[in-house]
Amino acid sequence: MNRAIGIFAHPDDEAIIIGGTLIQLAEMGWETHLICATKGEASTAYDRDYVKKEDLGPVREQELLRAAELMGVAKVHFLDYMDATLVDQDEIEAVEKLAAHLNALQPELIYTFEVNGISHHPDHKTVHRWMMKLLHEGKLNYAPQAVYLATVDNRAGRLKNGLLMGSPIEEITTIIDIERVADQKAKAILAHRTQMKMLINNGLIVDGALQRNHRHEYFIKLDGSGQPVQLKEKETQLPATR
């Protein structure tokens, strides 16, 4: 079975960051999965006219399941950590939990955050750290084909809390054009109804459509052990099924 998996911290990370890639992988015959560390219950950007704070976790869980369906994802797996607490979790336990999921599924392609979590969110950075520790310590019982660290081109100059988001273009190995599935990605993002105001305010979605400057997805490719891959030119195609 050709499997690919995305490993992220919160509901909506998956659709915003690699939604177009997930959609196209599923179209190509990859069985796609997601691991989400939390249910996003600590969000402060949610629409208070739509959901009560105490209901946020369960509602966001359902939103993620709906977004996954729209992207053709076979299954979503939750680690069931509380949102905004990942940096305080037992790292050894978290790595073992993550490894158990990966060893059961044995995905050939693994997608997760780059070192700064794109937006410098502590939960994002922690998921990256767990994943790299897992790879570098040889916790997998199989050899993935590739690991892709999701990022953005920092030449766009996007800031989060005064910090530049993304990676230098020189470090980016893989650029995937998602123009053809942009509308489908937008629908998956909009499935996260609780986050609608945030999505509109940050300019990602305008009038229900994905903004044109968000129609490529960027990655740093590693080998199956988590070591950098040197490429002669940028990758622009997704891996074919074997």
C-alpha positions, -999 to +999 in steps of 0.1 A: +000+000+000+013+034-010+007+056+021+014+092+029+008+110+062+007+145+075+016+152+111+005+184+126-005+201+159-040+215+154-071+211+132-067+235+102-029+231+100-034+203+076-056+221+051-039+254+053-003+240+050-005+210+027-041+207+016-033+209-021-006+183-017-029+159+002-057+163-025-033+156-053-016+126-036-051+110-030-059+116-067-026+098-077-036+067-057-018+074-024-037+064+007-034+095+028-036+098+066-033+126+092-021+127+127-032+156+148-016+161+182-045+182+197-081+191+190-073+229+190-094+236+222-072+264+233-077+286+202-083+323+209-091+330+172-124+312+171-157+327+161-175+333+194-208+339+177-206+304+163-193+282+191-189+283+229-154+279+244-163+247+262-175+231+229-145+242+209-125+209+211-153+186+199-165+210+172-130+214+159-125+177+158-156+173+136-143+202+114-111+183+109-129+151+100-150+170+074-119+188+060-101+154+057-131+140+038-130+169+014-093+162+008-097+125+002-079+116+034-085+079+045-083+084+082-074+110+109-056+099+141-055+120+172-027+119+199-052+135+223-029+161+239-044+193+251-039+223+229-011+247+238+006+222+262+028+202+238+060+218+250+052+206+285+045+170+276+068+141+283+089+140+251+099+103+253+063+093+257+051+115+229+078+102+205+069+066+214+032+074+208+040+089+174+063+061+165+036+035+173+012+052+148+039+054+121+051+018+126+015+006+123+008+025+091+043+025+076+037+056+053+063+060+026+058+098+026+058+118+058+049+155+060+053+177+090+064+212+101+098+227+095+120+236+125+102+269+133+068+255+127+062+281+099+045+305+123+068+300+153+039+285+173+053+264+202+031+235+195+042+234+158+079+235+168+073+208+193+057+184+168+087+191+145+111+183+174+093+150+182+094+139+146+131+147+142+139+129+175+120+099+163+138+098+130+173+104+143+169+078+171+158+051+147+123+046+162+108+034+129+107-003+120+107+005+083+124+030+059+102+059+046+108+070+010+110+107+021+102+132+048+089+166+038+092+196+061+064+220+052+073+256+050+066+289+031+089+310+010+101+337+034+106+362+005+069+368+009+078+387+041+050+373+062+055+380+099+041+364+130+046+382+163+074+401+146+092+370+134+097+361+097+077+331+087+091+303+065+124+294+050+149+309+026+143+298-010+178+283-011+167+258+016+134+249-001+138+218-023+102+212-034+076+235-048+042+221-057+018+240-079-018+235-065-036+258-089-057+230-103-071+220-068-071+255-053-109+255-050-110+221-034-083+232-009-104+264-001-134+242+007-113+221+030-100+252+048-135+266+051-146+234+067-129+248+098-159+271+104-148+281+139-117+297+125-134+316+098-127+351+111-090+343+114-089+329+079-105+360+064-084+384+085-051+369+074-061+371+038-058+334+030-094+332+018-112+360+001-148+357-011-145+319-006-115+315-028-078+308-020-057+339-027-034+336-057-003+341-037-012+309-017-013+285-047+020+268-042+031+246-013+067+245-002+088+218+014+123+209+025+130+173+016+148+149+039+156+112+034+139+085+055+163+090+084+157+127+086+189+138+068+189+166+042+186+157+006+208+175-020+189+181-052+204+196-084+171+215-091+138+222-073+113+193-073+080+203-088+063+169-090+048+147-063+062+112-059+044+086-080+030+055-064+052+024-066 
